Amino acid sequence: MLTKMKVRDAESVSPQITARSIFNRVGLTFLFALLAYQVGVSLLDTFFERFVPFFSASPWYNWLLQFFGMYALAAPLCYLMLRRLPAAPAPSRARLGGKRFLFFLLIALGALYSTNMLSQILIVLVSRVKGGPIVNPVEYLIGADMLLPGILFGGILGPIVEEYLFRYLLIRPLRSYGEGLCLFASGLIFALFHANLYQVFYAFVLGALFAFIRLRTGTILYCSLYHILINLTGLFLIPALTQLPGGQGEWIASAFILASIFGGFLLLVLHIREISLLPGAIPLPTGLLIRVFLLSPGVAGYLLSCLIITAVVTFFL
C-alpha cells in the first residue's frame, strides 16, 4: 500500500517537476543571453575606444554594437540552448484580415502610449530619489545622422530578431502549459531584457499582446510587422513630427497619441469578452505554473540579474 501511494504521489508531481526543469532551462538561457549581450557589447566598445577611436564617432557605431550583442551573441545562444526542449505540436497558421490587423495595431499603440505614461510617472519618482535625471538609453540611438542605421537596425532587423527570440524560441517550449503562462513569461522576459525603466511597462504589455497574436496565428509574421511599425513610429515618426516648425507637429503628435490611447481602450472594452486564454495540454493551473516559473532557479537568476543591471543603469549612469 505504501509503495502504491508513493507511486501515485510521484505521478501527481511529475508534471510540475518537468515544468520546473523546462522553466529553469528557459531562465538560464535568457540569463546567459543577457550576460553575453551586456559583456560582449562592453568589451567591443572598450576595444574600439582604445584601438579604433575614430569609428566610435560614426552614426552607425552604437547601432552596430547593439547588432553585435543581439545577433552575434544573444540570438545564437538562445537557439542552441532552447532548440532541443520538448514542445507541443506547432499550431495551424491563421491569417489576420485587414480589419483584424488594424484592430490589434490600434490596441498595441494604445497600450504603448498609456503604459508609457506609467513609466514617466515612475521615472519622475525615481529621479527624485536619485537626485538627478535618469538616462534614457534609447536617446543615444536617435538623431538626424542616425536615420538610416536606425531604420535598418532599430526599425526592421531588431524587431524581427526580438520576435524570433521572445515569441518563437521562448514560447515554443511553454505552449504545452497554456496561453496564460506564455503571455506572462513572454511579456516579463522581454520587458526585463531591456534593463531600463523607460521601456519596462510597455515592453511587458506589448510582449504579452504579441505572444497572444503569435499563439492565435501560429506565426511570428504579424508580431514582427507590428513590432516594426511601433518601433518606426516611436523612434522616428513622433520625433520627426515634434520637430516641425510652428508647433503644428507637436499638436499632430499629441492628437495621434491621444487617439491611439482612447481608440485602443474603446476597442478593448468592446471586445474584451471575446478574448479567452486556452489551457495547455498539461493540466496544471495557470497560477501554479506562474509560481513555479518565477521560483525556478534559472528564471529567478535572470530576474535578479535584470534588476541589478536596471538599478546600475538607473542610479549610476
N, C-alpha and C positions, 0 to 999 in steps of 0.2 A: 504493500500500500504506500509506504514511504517513498519507494522508488518511483511509482507511478505519479505521485504528487510532485516529485522533483522534475520529472519529465514534462508534466503539464506546465509547471512554473517556467521551465526553460523555454518551452514553446511560446508561452504568453509574452515573454520579454524579448524573444528573439528579434521581432521586427524593430523594436526600439533600439536594441544593441546594434543591429545592422544600420539603422538610420544614423546613430551616433558615429559609427565608423565612417559612413559616407560624408556626413556633415563635417567631421574632423578633417577629412581629406580636402573637402572644398575650402574650408577655412585656411588650412595650411597652404593651399595653392595660391590663394589671393594674398596671404601674408608674405609668402616668398616673392610673389609678383610685385607687391608693393615695395618691399625692401630692395629688390633688384632694380626697380624703376628709380627709387629715390637715390640709392647708392650709385647706380650707373650714370644717372644724369649729373650728379655732383662730381664724380670722378672725371667725366668727359668735359664738364665745364671747367674744372681745375686745369686739365690738360691744355685746353685751348687758351685759357687765360695766361698760362705760363709760356707755352711754346708757339702759339699762333694767335697773339692778342688782336691782330687786325681783324680777324674773322668774327670776333665777338661783337664788333660794331655793325655787322651785316643785319639787315632786317629779317633774314632767314635764320639767324643764329638760334634764337630762343625756340622757334618752331622746330628746327632740326634736332635740338636737344630733346624736346618732347617726343618727336618722332622716334628717336633712338631708344628712349626709355620704354615707350609703349610698344612699338612694332618689333624692335630687335630683341628686347628682353622680356617684358611682361607677357605679351601675347604668345610667343613660342613656349614659354614656361607653363602658362595655363593650359595650353593644348597638350603638352607632354604629360602633365600631371592628371588631367581630367579625362583624357580620351578613353581610358580603359575602365572607368567606373560604369557599373551597370545602369542602364537607362530603360525607361518604358518605350514601347514601340512608337516610332515617330507618328504624330497625328497627321491626318489628311489635310492638305492645304486648302484654304478657303480664300476667295478674293474679296477685297473690300470695294464696293461700288463707290461711285463718286460722292454720293451723299454721305455714306458711312465714313469715307475718308475725311471729308470736311468736318463731320461730327467729331471724330477723335482729335482732329487738328485743333479745333476751337477749344475743346476741353483741355488739351495739352497746353495751349497758350494761356488759357485762363488759370490753370494750375501753376504754370511757370511764374506768372506775374503776381498772383495772390500769395504764393508761398515766398516769393522774393521779398514781399513786404515784411513777412515774419523775420526773414534774415536781416533786413535793415534794422528792425527793432532790436533784435539780438545784438547786432554789431554796435549799435549806439550804447546799449547797456554795458557790453564788454569793454568798449573803448573807454568808458568812464572808469571802469575798474583798472584798466591798464594805465590810464592817464595820458593817452595819446591815440592817434589814428591806427586803424588796423589795415595792414597791407592787403590789397586785393590782387592775387597772383595773375588774374586774367588781364589786368591793366597793362602788364608788360608785353602782352601779345596783341594789343590793339594799337593801330596807328595808321596814318595815311601811307607810310612807306612799307607797311606790313600787309597791305591789302591782298596781294597775290599769294604769299605764303599762308596768310590767314585763311583765305578761301579754300586753298588746297588742303592744308592740314587740319585747321580748326573747323572748316565748314563741310568738308567732304570725307577725307580719309579718316580723321579722328572718329566721327560718329559711326562709320562703318565698322571700324575695329572695335570700338566700345560695345556696339550691339552684338558683335560676334562673341566678345568676352562675357558680357554681363547678361545677355538674353539668350545666347545659344549655348556656350560651354557651361555657364553656371546653371541654367535651368534644366539642361538635359538630364543630369543625374537626380534632380529634385522633382521631376514631373510625377513620379510614382507616388509622391507624398501629398499631392493635391495642389490646386491652384493657389490656395491661401498662403501656403508656405513659399511657393515660388514667387509670388508678388512681394511678400515681406523680405525674403532673402535677397532678391534681385535689387529691390529698392535700397536696402540697407548697405549691402556690399558696395553697390555703385556709388551711393552718396558719400560714404566714408572714404572711398578711394581718392576722392578729390582733395581731402585733407585741408579744407578751409571752410570758414563759417559762411562765406558768401554763397556757396553753392549747395550746402548740405541739405536744406529743406526741399528746394525744388528738384534737386537730383534724386532724393528719395521718392518723391511723389511721381516724377516723370519715369523713374526706373520701374516703379510698380505698374504704372499705366502701360509702358512699353512691354513689360512682361505679360500683362493681360492680353495685349494685342498679339504678341508673338504666340501665346498659347492658343488663342482662338483662330489665328490664321495659319498656324503651322510653319511660319517662315519669319525671318528677321528682315525681309524686304521692306515691309511697311514701317517697322520700327526705325530702320535706317533712314528712310525718307523723312519721317517726322523729325528725327534727330538732326538731320541735315538742315531742314527748314528752320527749326528752332535755333540752331547754332548760328545760321546765317542771319536770322532776324535779330538775335540778341547781340552778336558780335559786330555786325556791320550795318544792318538796316536802321535800327533805332539810333545808334550813334551818328549815322550819316544824317538822319532827319534832324537831330538836335543841333547840327552844325549849319543848317540852312539859315541864311540871313533874315533879319526881321522878326525872328522868334516864331515864324509860322511853322517851322519844322517841329518845334517843341510842342505846339498845340496838336499837330497831327500825330506825333508820337504818343502824347498823353491820351488822345482820343482812341488811338489804336489799342493801347494798353487797357484802358477802362472798358472798351467794347469787348475785348478778349475776356476780361475777368467776369463781367456781367453775363456775356453770352455763354461762356463755358459753364458758369454756375447755373444758369437757367436750363441749359441742356441737361446737365447732370441731375437737377431736381426733377425734370420732366421724365427722365428715363431711368432713374435710379432703381425702380422696381424691376426693370428688365435685366439688370446686372446681377448675376449669381456666380459664385465660385464653385467649380466642380471638385468633388473629392478625388483622391488618388486611388490607385489600385491597392495600396497598402492601407488597411483600415485603422489609422491612428488619428485621434482628434487633433485638429489644427493647433489648438493651444498647447497641447503636449509637445507637438513637433517643434513649435517655435521655441519652447523652453529647452528642449534637447538640442536644438540648433544653436542657441545662444550660449549654452553651457558646455558645448563640446570644446575641447582644448584648442583646436585649430581656429575655430571661429572666435573664441574668447581672446586668443592671442592676436588675431587680426584686429578685433575691435580695440584692444588696448593699444596696439601699435598705432592705429589710426588716430586715436585720441591724443597720444603723446605727440605725434607729428603735427596734428592740428594745433595743439597747445603751443608748440615751439613756433609754428608759423604765425600764430595769433599774437603772442606776447614778446617774441624776440626778433621779429623782422620789421 
